[in-house]
Amino acid sequence: MVTAALSILLVDDEQRFRQGLRTLLNFYSSAGPTTFEIVGEAASVEQAMVLVGEQRPALVLLDLELARGDGVALLEQLREGSYHGKVLVLSAHQEDDWVFRAMQAGACGYVFKTHLASQLGEAIATVMRDEIYLPPEVATQFFRLFHYYSGRSLQARSQIHLTEREQEVLYWLVRGASNEEIAKNLYITIATVKAHLTAIFEKLQVTSRTQAIVAALKLGLVQA
């Protein structure tokens, strides 16, 4: 059975870095089960929005710091628009607030540029399974910052009324578990997991797993 290639848009203002990404993705295509097709390259927010509209890539690999425009602003525009693909941030910034801003704006994962060779393949596979990718060194910073914000959100937390089972499902969701893993851990069916996730999304007023995790941590509904 022939699997369709995964379409990818590269967004980075450094041409040499984009070329390096092409080389790495070509290597993954030749060595792994998934074929990657780069459908375009953009160096600015404006170029990226045009190409997303034209090509509808399944995945955007995004640098947050562009010479013309802010990568976080692009994330917010994509979230508010009609784009339904995934965005994986590739950044040289390792500061807590950069990770926080990217994930809050709708990124599905965050990878340091210095770790691309060892982590990019796993990161792409993870986000395309509709899961969050945060390597350990990123996750620690991410959770720490959200704990800071959660301490300021007790009033909002009291307004979210999750059932005991929904709380359990949310607990495993935040830890990156797939629907199958959640079902196994809680001894329920996958269909039941999906039903609980639908209810959780409605109560948190979100539309994706990424946004649910961000909201849960920000509101202090779960502990990392």
Disulfide bonds with the S-S distance in Angstrom:
none
